[in-house]
Amino acid sequence: MEMRSRLVVKLGDIVYACLRKIQIPVYEKYLLSKLREGPVPSHIGVILDGNRRFARSLGLDLVDGYRLGAKKVREILSWCDELGIEHITLYAFSTENFSRPPDQVEAVFSVIREELRRLLAELEELKRRGVRVRFIGRLELMPPDIQELAKKIERATEGFGEKTVNIALAYGGRAEIIDAVRKIAELVKEGKLDPEEIDESTFENFLYLKDIPDPDLIIRTSGEERISNFLLWHAAYSELYFLEAYLPTLRRVDFLRAIRDYQRRQRRYGR
């Protein structure tokens, strides 16, 4: 009797798994049809979180967790392309991340190197899709070889099109604001800028992301519900969406749900 019960339970699990495999693609198709009826974000920001916890949960090396996260980022970019999202900003490495143990920092750097070399090898594909790649943050704090790879990619993709992928490295929202204030203060000191002329528009001209719209939507993976110093100025009126999934386990259906949730919200901008 006990053996039979176990078999029934196992059979039930198999049937449920099969139904899920059928249901999710059907639901994704339904979501896509609904998404095409409404506006999609022009610009989304993604806080890439959960690689370490995912790796530890499976007993993997940290570098393997980051590699799986990087693979998922490539999928996210294809989902954005599919939906016609023009700009995406990826929070890849923060100024605070430098305080992690050296072996963890180097694990991230090694995967960043791999992904930047991959981008250089895929320039023709980026050109075909009309995608320009930019890097924001205090890049001078990154290892010299990563700085050089970033510069090569920026130069190579500069004229590729209107779509942008912004990769935040050694980035912090507070640092971005401080850097802008320093540049403005220098101009005021030199007599090239009147303090009375400084307004929001003036200030924005000194930020890293000065020529693309503020993010409509910011998504964070891993279950954490905070923005962690990401795009502090730009996120003033961004919609926020928090996902339980670790980055490597993020599914296309999860991403589509986030966009669908965004479409259902009423953006009032304080009015």
SEROVEX-243730 format. One line per 8 residues: number of its first residue (from 1); their letters; for each residue x negated, y, z of N, C-alpha, C, O. Coordinates in steps of 0.2 Angstrom, whole numbers, padded with zeros to 4 digits, m for minus. Atoms other than C-alpha are relative to their C-alpha. Layout:
% SEROVEX-243730
NUM> a> X/Y/Z/X/Y/Z/X/Y/Z/X/Y/Z; ...
This chain:
% SEROVEX-243730
1> memrsrlv> m0004/m0006/0000/0000/0000/0000/m0004/0006/0000/m0003/0011/m0004; 0004/m0006/m0001/m0014/0012/0005/m0004/0001/m0007/m0005/0007/m0009; 0003/m0001/0007/m0023/0008/m0012/0004/0003/m0005/0002/0007/m0009; m0004/m0002/0004/m0008/0011/m0021/0002/0008/0000/0002/0011/m0004; m0001/m0007/m0001/m0005/0028/m0013/m0006/0004/m0003/m0005/0009/m0005; 0006/m0004/0002/m0023/0033/m0017/0000/0000/m0008/m0002/0006/m0011; m0001/0000/0007/m0020/0028/m0035/0005/0005/m0003/0004/0009/m0008; m0006/m0005/0002/m0004/0038/m0036/m0003/0007/0001/m0002/0012/m0004
9> vklgdivy> 0002/m0006/m0001/m0013/0053/m0029/m0005/0002/m0005/m0005/0008/m0008; 0005/m0001/0005/m0028/0051/m0041/0004/0002/m0007/0002/0006/m0011; m0003/m0001/0007/m0016/0050/m0056/0003/0006/0000/0004/0010/m0005; m0003/m0007/0000/m0007/0065/m0050/m0005/0006/m0001/m0003/0011/m0005; 0005/m0005/0001/m0023/0075/m0049/m0002/0000/m0008/m0003/0006/m0010; 0002/0000/0007/m0027/0069/m0067/0005/0003/m0004/0004/0007/m0009; m0006/m0003/0004/m0010/0074/m0074/0000/0007/0001/0001/0011/m0003; 0000/m0007/m0001/m0011/0091/m0065/m0006/0003/m0004/m0005/0009/m0007
17> aclrkiqi> 0005/m0003/0003/m0028/0094/m0072/0001/0001/m0008/m0001/0005/m0011; m0002/0000/0007/m0022/0089/m0090/0005/0006/m0001/0004/0010/m0006; m0005/m0005/0001/m0007/0101/m0088/m0003/0007/0000/m0001/0011/m0003; 0003/m0006/m0001/m0018/0115/m0082/m0004/0002/m0007/m0004/0007/m0009; 0004/m0001/0006/m0029/0113/m0098/0005/0002/m0006/0003/0005/m0010; m0005/m0002/0005/m0013/0114/m0108/0003/0007/0001/0003/0011/m0003; m0004/m0006/m0002/m0005/0128/m0099/m0005/0007/0000/m0002/0012/m0003; 0004/m0006/0001/m0020/0140/m0098/m0001/0003/m0007/0000/0009/m0007
25> pvyekyll> 0001/m0003/0006/m0023/0142/m0116/0007/0003/m0003/0007/0008/m0006; m0006/m0002/0002/m0004/0144/m0119/0001/0007/0004/0004/0012/0001; m0001/m0007/m0004/m0004/0158/m0105/m0004/0005/m0003/m0002/0011/m0003; 0005/m0005/0003/m0019/0166/m0113/0003/0003/m0006/0003/0009/m0007; m0003/m0002/0006/m0010/0167/m0129/0006/0005/0001/0007/0010/m0002; m0005/m0005/m0002/0005/0175/m0121/m0002/0006/0003/0000/0012/0001; 0003/m0006/m0003/m0006/0187/m0111/m0002/0005/m0006/m0001/0011/m0006; 0002/m0003/0006/m0014/0192/m0128/0005/0004/m0003/0005/0010/m0005
33> sklregpv> m0005/m0003/0004/0002/0196/m0136/0003/0006/0004/0005/0011/0001; m0003/m0006/m0004/0008/0207/m0121/m0005/0005/0000/m0003/0011/0000; 0005/m0005/0000/m0009/0216/m0121/0000/0004/m0006/m0001/0010/m0006; 0000/m0004/0006/m0007/0221/m0139/0006/0005/0000/0006/0009/m0005; m0006/m0004/0000/0009/0229/m0135/m0001/0007/0004/0003/0012/0003; 0001/m0006/m0004/0001/0242/m0123/m0007/0002/m0001/m0011/m0001/m0005; 0007/m0003/0001/m0015/0253/m0121/m0005/m0005/0004/m0003/m0007/0009; 0006/0004/m0003/m0031/0244/m0117/m0005/0006/0002/m0005/0011/m0001
41> pshigvil> 0004/m0005/m0002/m0044/0254/m0107/m0005/0001/m0005/m0008/m0003/m0009; 0005/m0002/0004/m0056/0264/m0117/m0007/m0002/0003/m0012/m0004/m0001; 0006/0001/m0004/m0070/0261/m0104/0001/m0004/0006/0005/m0002/0010; 0000/0003/m0006/m0072/0248/m0091/m0007/m0001/0003/m0012/m0002/0000; 0006/0002/m0003/m0085/0245/m0078/0001/m0006/0004/0006/m0008/0006; m0001/0007/m0003/m0089/0228/m0071/m0006/0000/0005/m0012/0000/0004; 0005/0001/m0006/m0098/0225/m0054/m0001/m0007/0000/0003/m0011/0002; 0002/0007/0001/m0107/0209/m0058/m0002/m0003/0007/m0008/m0002/0009
49> dgnrrfar> 0001/0002/m0007/m0106/0200/m0041/0001/m0008/0001/0006/m0010/m0002; m0001/0007/m0002/m0107/0182/m0034/m0005/m0005/m0003/m0004/m0011/m0001; 0004/0005/0003/m0121/0174/m0043/m0004/m0004/0005/m0005/m0010/0005; 0004/0004/m0005/m0131/0170/m0027/0004/m0005/0004/0002/m0010/0005; m0005/0005/m0004/m0116/0163/m0017/0002/m0006/m0005/0002/m0011/m0002; m0002/0005/0004/m0111/0153/m0032/m0006/m0005/m0001/m0005/m0011/0000; 0006/0005/0001/m0129/0145/m0034/m0001/m0003/0007/m0002/m0010/0007; 0001/0003/m0007/m0130/0142/m0015/0006/m0005/0001/0004/m0011/0004
57> slgldlvd> m0005/0005/m0001/m0113/0133/m0015/m0001/m0006/m0004/0002/m0011/m0002; 0001/0006/0004/m0119/0121/m0028/m0007/m0003/0001/m0009/m0008/m0002; 0007/0002/m0001/m0137/0119/m0022/m0005/0002/m0005/m0010/m0002/m0006; 0004/m0002/0006/m0144/0128/m0037/m0006/0005/0002/m0005/0008/0007; 0005/m0006/m0001/m0160/0139/m0038/0004/0006/m0002/0008/0006/m0006; m0003/m0007/0002/m0155/0157/m0038/m0001/0002/m0007/0004/0005/m0010; 0000/m0002/0007/m0162/0160/m0055/0005/m0003/m0005/0007/m0001/m0009; m0005/0003/0004/m0150/0147/m0062/0007/0003/0001/0010/0004/m0004
65> gyrlgakk> m0006/m0004/m0001/m0136/0156/m0054/0000/0007/m0004/0006/0008/m0006; 0000/m0006/0004/m0141/0172/m0062/0000/m0001/m0007/0003/0003/m0011; m0001/0001/0007/m0143/0164/m0079/0007/m0002/m0001/0009/0000/m0007; m0007/0002/0001/m0126/0157/m0077/0005/0006/0000/0009/0007/m0004; m0003/m0007/0000/m0120/0175/m0073/m0001/0003/m0006/0004/0007/m0009; 0002/m0004/0006/m0129/0182/m0088/0004/m0003/m0006/0006/0000/m0010; m0004/0003/0005/m0120/0169/m0099/0007/0002/0000/0010/0003/m0005; m0007/m0002/m0001/m0104/0174/m0092/0001/0008/m0003/0006/0010/m0005
73> vreilswc> 0000/m0007/0003/m0108/0193/m0096/0001/0000/m0008/0004/0004/m0010; m0001/0000/0007/m0110/0188/m0114/0007/m0002/m0002/0010/0001/m0007; m0007/0001/0002/m0093/0181/m0114/0005/0006/0001/0009/0007/m0003; m0004/m0006/m0001/m0086/0196/m0106/0000/0005/m0005/0005/0008/m0007; 0001/m0005/0006/m0093/0207/m0120/0004/m0002/m0006/0007/0002/m0009; m0004/0002/0006/m0085/0196/m0133/0008/0001/0002/0012/0002/m0003; m0007/m0001/m0002/m0068/0197/m0123/0002/0008/m0001/0007/0010/m0004; m0001/m0007/0001/m0070/0216/m0123/0001/0002/m0008/0005/0006/m0010
81> delgiehi> 0000/m0001/0007/m0074/0216/m0142/0007/m0002/m0003/0010/0001/m0007; m0007/0003/0003/m0058/0205/m0145/0005/0005/0001/0010/0006/m0003; m0006/m0005/m0002/m0047/0218/m0136/m0001/0007/m0003/0004/0011/m0002; 0001/m0006/0003/m0055/0233/m0144/m0002/0005/0005/m0001/0011/0004; 0003/m0004/m0005/m0063/0240/m0128/m0006/0003/m0002/m0011/m0001/m0004; 0005/m0003/0003/m0075/0253/m0134/m0006/0001/0004/m0012/0001/0002; 0005/m0002/m0004/m0086/0256/m0119/0000/m0005/0006/0005/m0006/0009; 0000/0004/m0006/m0092/0244/m0105/m0006/0002/0004/m0012/0002/0001
89> tlyafste> 0006/m0001/m0004/m0104/0248/m0091/m0001/m0006/0005/0004/m0007/0009; 0001/0006/m0004/m0112/0233/m0082/m0005/0002/0006/m0010/0004/0005; 0004/m0001/m0006/m0119/0235/m0064/m0004/m0006/0001/m0002/m0011/0004; 0005/0006/0000/m0134/0223/m0066/m0004/0000/0006/m0006/m0005/0009; 0005/0000/m0005/m0146/0229/m0053/0000/0007/0004/m0001/0012/0000; 0000/m0007/m0003/m0144/0243/m0040/m0006/0002/0004/m0011/m0002/0005; 0006/m0003/m0004/m0156/0254/m0030/m0001/m0004/0006/m0006/m0005/0009; 0000/0003/m0006/m0151/0245/m0015/m0003/m0008/0000/m0005/m0011/0004
97> nfsrppdq> 0002/0007/0001/m0155/0228/m0022/m0008/m0001/0000/m0010/m0007/0002; 0007/0000/m0001/m0174/0232/m0021/m0002/m0002/0007/m0007/m0005/0008; 0001/0002/m0007/m0172/0229/m0002/0001/m0008/0001/m0001/m0010/0007; 0000/0008/m0001/m0169/0210/m0005/m0006/m0003/0001/m0011/0000/m0001; 0006/0004/0000/m0182/0197/m0002/m0004/0000/m0007/0000/m0001/m0012; 0004/0000/0007/m0196/0198/m0016/0002/m0006/m0004/0002/m0005/m0010; m0001/0005/0004/m0192/0181/m0022/0007/0000/m0004/0008/m0002/m0009; m0007/m0001/0003/m0173/0185/m0025/m0001/0006/m0005/0003/0005/m0010
105> veavfsvi> 0001/m0006/0004/m0178/0202/m0033/m0003/m0003/m0007/m0001/m0001/m0012; 0003/0002/0006/m0190/0193/m0045/0004/m0005/m0004/0004/m0006/m0010; m0004/0004/0003/m0177/0180/m0049/0005/0004/m0005/0006/0002/m0010; m0005/m0005/0004/m0165/0194/m0055/m0005/0003/m0006/m0002/0003/m0012; 0004/m0003/0005/m0180/0202/m0065/m0001/m0005/m0005/m0001/m0003/m0011; 0002/0005/0005/m0184/0186/m0074/0006/m0001/m0004/0005/m0002/m0011; m0006/0001/0004/m0166/0184/m0080/0001/0006/m0004/0003/0006/m0010; m0001/m0006/0004/m0165/0202/m0085/m0005/0000/m0006/m0003/0002/m0012
113> reelrrll> 0005/0001/0005/m0181/0199/m0095/0003/m0004/m0006/0002/m0002/m0012; m0003/0005/0005/m0173/0184/m0104/0005/0003/m0004/0006/0003/m0010; m0006/m0003/0003/m0157/0194/m0108/m0002/0006/m0004/0001/0006/m0010; 0002/m0005/0005/m0166/0209/m0115/m0004/m0002/m0006/m0003/0000/m0011; 0003/0003/0006/m0177/0198/m0126/0005/m0003/m0005/0005/m0002/m0011; m0005/0003/0004/m0161/0190/m0132/0003/0005/m0004/0005/0005/m0010; m0004/m0006/0003/m0153/0207/m0136/m0005/0002/m0006/m0002/0004/m0011; 0005/m0002/0005/m0169/0211/m0146/0001/m0005/m0006/0000/m0003/m0012
121> aeleelkr> 0000/0005/0005/m0167/0195/m0156/0007/0000/m0003/0008/m0003/m0009; m0007/0000/0002/m0148/0199/m0159/0001/0007/m0003/0007/0009/m0003; m0001/m0006/0002/m0150/0216/m0166/0005/0001/m0006/0009/0005/m0007; m0004/0000/0006/m0142/0212/m0183/0008/m0001/0002/0012/0002/m0001; m0007/0001/m0002/m0126/0205/m0174/0002/0006/0004/0008/0008/0003; m0002/m0006/m0003/m0126/0221/m0163/0002/0005/m0005/0007/0009/m0005; m0001/m0005/0006/m0127/0232/m0179/0007/m0002/m0003/0011/0002/m0005; m0006/0003/0003/m0113/0221/m0187/0006/0002/0004/0011/0004/0001
129> rgvrvrfi> m0005/m0001/m0004/m0102/0224/m0172/0001/0008/0002/0006/0010/0005; 0000/m0007/m0001/m0106/0243/m0171/m0001/0001/0007/0002/0006/0010; 0001/m0001/m0007/m0113/0242/m0153/m0007/0003/0001/m0012/0000/m0001; 0007/m0003/m0002/m0126/0253/m0146/m0001/m0002/0008/0004/m0002/0012; 0002/0002/m0007/m0135/0248/m0130/m0003/0005/0004/m0008/0008/0001; 0004/m0006/m0003/m0140/0261/m0117/m0001/m0003/0008/0002/m0007/0010; 0002/0002/m0006/m0148/0259/m0100/0001/0006/0005/m0002/0012/0003; m0001/m0005/m0004/m0143/0270/m0085/m0003/m0002/0007/m0003/m0008/0009
137> grlelmpp> 0003/0001/m0007/m0152/0272/m0068/m0007/0003/0000/m0009/0006/m0004; 0007/m0003/0000/m0169/0276/m0062/m0005/m0006/m0002/m0008/m0010/0001; 0004/0005/0003/m0178/0265/m0074/m0007/m0001/0001/m0010/m0006/0001; 0007/m0001/m0002/m0195/0271/m0069/m0002/m0005/0006/m0007/m0006/0007; 0001/0004/m0006/m0193/0260/m0053/0000/m0008/m0002/m0002/m0012/0001; 0000/0007/0002/m0191/0244/m0064/m0007/m0002/m0002/m0011/0002/m0004; 0006/0002/0002/m0206/0233/m0069/m0002/0003/m0007/0003/0004/m0011; 0002/m0003/0006/m0216/0241/m0084/0003/m0004/m0006/0005/m0001/m0011
145> diqelakk> m0002/0003/0006/m0211/0227/m0096/0007/0000/m0001/0009/0000/m0007; m0007/m0001/0000/m0193/0228/m0092/0002/0007/m0003/0006/0008/m0007; m0001/m0007/0003/m0194/0247/m0095/m0001/0000/m0008/0003/0003/m0011; 0001/0000/0007/m0202/0244/m0112/0005/m0003/m0004/0007/m0001/m0009; m0006/0004/0003/m0189/0231/m0117/0006/0005/m0001/0009/0005/m0006; m0006/m0004/0000/m0175/0243/m0112/m0001/0006/m0005/0004/0007/m0009; 0001/m0006/0004/m0183/0258/m0122/0000/m0003/m0008/0003/0000/m0012; 0000/0003/0007/m0185/0246/m0138/0007/m0001/m0002/0009/0001/m0008
153> ierategf> m0007/0002/0002/m0167/0241/m0137/0004/0007/m0001/0008/0007/m0006; m0003/m0006/0001/m0161/0259/m0135/m0001/0003/m0006/0003/0006/m0010; 0002/m0003/0006/m0171/0265/m0149/0003/m0004/m0006/0005/m0001/m0011; m0002/0004/0006/m0166/0251/m0161/0008/0000/m0001/0010/0000/m0007; m0007/0000/0001/m0147/0252/m0157/0003/0007/0000/0009/0008/m0001; m0002/m0007/m0001/m0146/0271/m0156/0006/0002/m0006/0010/0005/m0004; m0004/m0002/0005/m0137/0273/m0173/0005/m0006/m0002/0008/m0005/m0008; m0004/0005/0002/m0127/0257/m0173/0007/0001/0000/0011/m0003/m0004
161> gektvnia> m0007/m0002/0000/m0110/0264/m0169/0003/0003/0006/m0001/0006/0010; m0003/m0003/m0006/m0098/0271/m0157/0002/m0004/0006/0002/m0001/0011; 0000/0005/m0006/m0096/0256/m0146/m0006/0001/0004/m0012/0001/0002; 0006/0000/m0004/m0107/0256/m0131/0000/m0005/0006/0005/m0006/0009; 0001/0004/m0006/m0114/0244/m0118/m0005/0003/0004/m0011/0004/0002; 0004/m0004/m0004/m0121/0253/m0104/m0002/m0005/0006/0002/m0008/0009; 0003/0005/m0004/m0133/0242/m0093/m0003/0004/0006/m0008/0008/0005; 0002/m0003/m0006/m0135/0249/m0075/m0006/m0003/0003/m0005/m0009/0006
169> layggrae> 0006/0003/m0003/m0153/0245/m0069/m0003/0005/0005/m0004/0011/0003; 0002/m0005/m0005/m0160/0253/m0053/0004/0005/0000/0002/0011/0001; m0005/m0005/0000/m0144/0262/m0053/0003/0001/0007/0004/m0004/0011; m0004/m0001/m0006/m0135/0270/m0038/0004/0006/m0002/0002/0011/m0004; m0005/m0006/0001/m0120/0282/m0039/m0003/0006/0004/m0003/0012/0001; 0003/m0006/m0004/m0128/0293/m0025/m0006/0003/m0004/m0007/0009/m0004; 0006/m0002/0003/m0145/0293/m0034/0002/0004/m0007/m0002/0009/m0008; m0002/m0003/0007/m0136/0298/m0051/0002/0008/0002/0000/0012/m0002
177> iidavrki> m0002/m0007/m0002/m0128/0313/m0042/m0006/0004/0003/m0007/0010/0001; 0005/m0004/m0003/m0144/0318/m0033/m0005/0002/m0006/m0007/0008/m0006; 0004/m0001/0006/m0154/0317/m0050/0003/0006/m0004/0000/0010/m0006; m0003/m0006/0004/m0141/0329/m0058/m0001/0006/0004/m0002/0011/0001; 0001/m0006/m0004/m0142/0341/m0043/m0007/0003/m0001/m0008/0009/m0001; 0007/m0003/0001/m0161/0342/m0045/m0001/0003/m0006/m0004/0008/m0007; 0001/m0004/0006/m0160/0346/m0063/0003/0006/0000/0001/0011/m0003; m0004/m0006/m0001/m0147/0359/m0060/m0004/0005/0004/m0005/0011/0002
185> aelvkegk> 0004/m0005/m0004/m0157/0367/m0046/m0006/0002/m0003/m0008/0008/m0002; 0006/m0002/0004/m0173/0367/m0057/0002/0006/m0005/m0002/0011/m0006; m0002/m0005/0004/m0163/0377/m0070/0002/0007/0003/0000/0012/0000; m0002/m0006/m0004/m0156/0389/m0057/m0006/0004/0002/m0007/0010/0001; 0007/m0003/m0003/m0174/0392/m0050/m0003/0003/m0006/m0006/0008/m0005; 0003/m0003/0006/m0180/0396/m0068/0004/0005/m0003/0001/0009/m0008; m0004/m0005/0003/m0166/0408/m0071/0003/m0002/m0006/0006/0003/m0009; m0003/0002/0006/m0159/0398/m0085/0007/m0002/0001/0011/m0003/m0004
193> ldpeeide> m0006/0002/m0002/m0143/0394/m0076/0003/0004/0006/0000/0004/0011; m0003/m0004/m0005/m0131/0405/m0066/0004/m0004/0004/0008/m0008/0002; m0004/0005/m0004/m0124/0396/m0051/0007/0001/0000/0011/m0003/0001; m0007/m0002/0001/m0108/0405/m0054/0003/m0004/m0006/0009/m0005/m0006; m0002/0003/0006/m0107/0396/m0070/0001/m0008/0001/0004/m0011/m0004; 0000/0008/m0001/m0108/0378/m0063/0007/m0002/0002/0010/0000/0007; m0006/0003/m0001/m0092/0369/m0064/0000/m0008/m0001/m0006/m0010/m0002; 0000/0008/0001/m0087/0350/m0066/m0003/m0001/m0007/m0007/m0006/m0007
201> stfenfly> 0002/0001/0006/m0090/0351/m0084/m0008/0001/m0001/m0011/m0003/m0004; 0007/m0001/0000/m0107/0358/m0082/m0004/m0005/0004/m0009/m0008/0001; 0004/0005/m0004/m0112/0346/m0068/0000/m0007/m0004/m0005/m0011/m0004; 0000/0006/0003/m0106/0331/m0079/m0005/m0001/m0006/m0008/m0006/m0008; 0005/0000/0006/m0119/0336/m0093/m0006/m0002/0003/m0011/m0004/m0001; 0007/0002/m0003/m0133/0331/m0081/0001/m0007/0003/m0004/m0010/0006; m0001/0007/m0002/m0126/0314/m0077/m0002/m0005/m0005/m0003/m0003/m0011; 0002/0006/0005/m0132/0297/m0085/0005/m0001/m0005/0003/m0001/m0011
209> lkdipdpd> m0006/0002/0005/m0115/0294/m0093/0003/0007/m0002/0009/0008/0000; m0003/m0007/0002/m0112/0312/m0100/0004/0000/m0006/0008/0005/m0007; m0003/m0001/0007/m0105/0308/m0117/0005/m0005/m0001/0007/m0006/m0007; m0005/0005/0001/m0093/0294/m0114/0006/0001/0005/0004/0004/0010; m0005/m0002/m0005/m0076/0295/m0105/m0001/m0004/0006/m0004/m0009/0006; 0001/0003/m0006/m0075/0290/m0087/0004/m0007/0000/0008/m0008/m0004; m0003/0006/0001/m0070/0272/m0084/0007/0000/0002/0009/0003/0007; m0007/0001/m0002/m0052/0268/m0084/0001/m0005/0005/0006/m0005/0009
217> liirtsge> m0001/0006/m0004/m0054/0252/m0075/m0007/m0003/0002/m0012/m0003/m0002; 0006/0003/m0003/m0067/0245/m0063/0002/m0007/0002/0006/m0008/0007; m0001/0007/m0002/m0068/0226/m0061/m0005/m0002/0005/m0011/m0001/0003; 0005/0003/m0004/m0077/0217/m0047/0001/m0007/0001/0007/m0009/0003; m0001/0008/m0001/m0080/0198/m0046/m0002/m0001/0008/m0005/0003/0011; 0002/0003/m0006/m0083/0188/m0030/0004/0001/0006/0002/m0002/0012; m0005/0000/m0006/m0069/0193/m0018/m0002/0006/0004/0002/0008/0008; 0002/m0006/m0004/m0078/0209/m0011/0005/0005/m0003/0006/0006/m0009
225> erisnfll> m0004/m0005/0002/m0067/0224/m0011/m0003/0007/0001/0000/0010/0006; 0003/m0006/0000/m0078/0239/m0013/m0004/0002/m0006/m0005/m0003/m0010; 0003/m0001/0006/m0087/0248/m0026/m0008/0001/0000/m0011/0001/m0005; 0007/0001/m0002/m0104/0248/m0018/m0005/0005/m0004/m0009/0003/m0008; 0004/m0005/0003/m0111/0264/m0025/m0001/0000/m0007/m0006/0002/m0010; 0000/0001/0008/m0106/0261/m0043/0004/0006/m0002/0010/0007/m0001; m0004/m0005/0004/m0101/0276/m0054/0004/0005/0005/0010/0006/0004; m0004/m0004/m0005/m0096/0287/m0039/0004/0006/m0003/0009/0007/m0001
233> whaaysel> m0003/m0006/0003/m0093/0303/m0049/0005/m0002/m0005/0011/0000/m0005; m0004/0002/0006/m0085/0294/m0064/0006/m0004/0002/0011/m0004/m0001; m0005/0004/m0002/m0074/0283/m0054/0006/0003/0004/0010/0000/0007; m0005/m0004/m0004/m0063/0297/m0046/0007/m0002/m0001/0011/m0003/0004; m0007/0002/0002/m0048/0291/m0055/0001/m0007/m0004/0006/m0008/m0007; 0000/0006/0003/m0053/0274/m0061/0005/m0005/0004/0006/m0004/0010; m0004/0006/m0004/m0041/0259/m0057/m0005/m0005/0002/m0010/m0006/m0002; 0005/0005/m0003/m0049/0246/m0047/0004/m0007/0000/0010/m0008/0002
241> yfleaylp> m0003/0007/0000/m0046/0227/m0049/m0006/m0005/0003/m0011/m0005/0000; 0004/0004/m0004/m0054/0214/m0037/0001/m0007/m0002/0007/m0009/m0001; m0001/0007/0001/m0056/0196/m0042/m0004/m0005/0005/m0009/m0003/0007; 0003/0005/m0004/m0059/0181/m0031/m0006/m0004/m0003/m0011/m0006/0001; 0005/0004/0003/m0070/0172/m0043/m0007/0003/0000/m0008/0009/m0001; 0007/m0002/0001/m0089/0172/m0043/m0001/0001/m0007/0003/m0001/m0011; 0001/m0002/0007/m0096/0180/m0059/0000/m0007/m0004/0003/m0007/m0010; 0000/0005/0004/m0101/0163/m0066/0006/m0004/m0001/0006/m0008/m0006
249> tlrrvdfl> m0006/0004/0001/m0084/0155/m0064/0006/0004/m0003/0011/0002/m0003; m0005/m0004/0003/m0074/0170/m0071/0002/m0003/m0007/m0001/m0005/m0011; m0003/0003/0006/m0062/0164/m0084/0003/0005/m0004/0005/0011/m0002; m0003/m0005/0004/m0055/0173/m0099/0007/0002/0002/0009/0008/0002; m0006/m0001/m0002/m0038/0171/m0092/0000/0005/0006/0005/0010/0007; 0001/m0005/m0006/m0044/0181/m0076/m0001/0007/m0003/0002/0011/0000; 0002/m0007/0003/m0051/0195/m0087/0007/0003/m0003/0008/0009/m0002; m0006/m0002/0003/m0035/0196/m0097/0005/0002/0005/0009/0007/0004
257> rairdyqr> m0005/m0002/m0005/m0024/0197/m0081/m0002/0007/0003/0002/0011/0004; 0002/m0006/m0003/m0035/0211/m0075/0002/0006/m0005/0004/0011/m0003; m0003/m0005/0005/m0031/0221/m0091/0007/0001/0000/0010/0006/m0001; m0007/m0001/0000/m0013/0217/m0090/0002/0003/0006/0007/0007/0006; m0002/m0004/m0006/m0012/0223/m0072/m0002/0007/m0001/0002/0011/0001; 0002/m0007/0002/m0021/0239/m0078/0006/0003/m0004/0008/0009/m0003; m0005/m0002/0004/m0007/0241/m0091/0006/0002/0004/0010/0006/0002; m0007/m0001/m0004/0007/0240/m0078/m0001/0006/0005/0004/0008/0008
265> rqrrygr> 0000/m0006/m0005/0000/0254/m0067/0001/0007/m0004/0001/0008/m0010; m0001/m0007/0003/0005/0272/m0069/m0006/0004/0003/m0006/0005/0009; 0006/m0004/m0002/m0010/0283/m0069/0002/0008/0000/0004/0011/m0005; m0003/m0007/m0002/m0005/0300/m0061/m0006/0006/0000/m0004/0011/0000; 0006/m0004/m0001/m0023/0308/m0059/0002/0006/0005/0000/0012/0004; m0001/m0005/m0005/m0017/0317/m0043/0007/0004/m0001/0008/0008/0003; m0006/m0004/0001/m0001/0324/m0051/0006/m0003/0003/0011/0000/0002
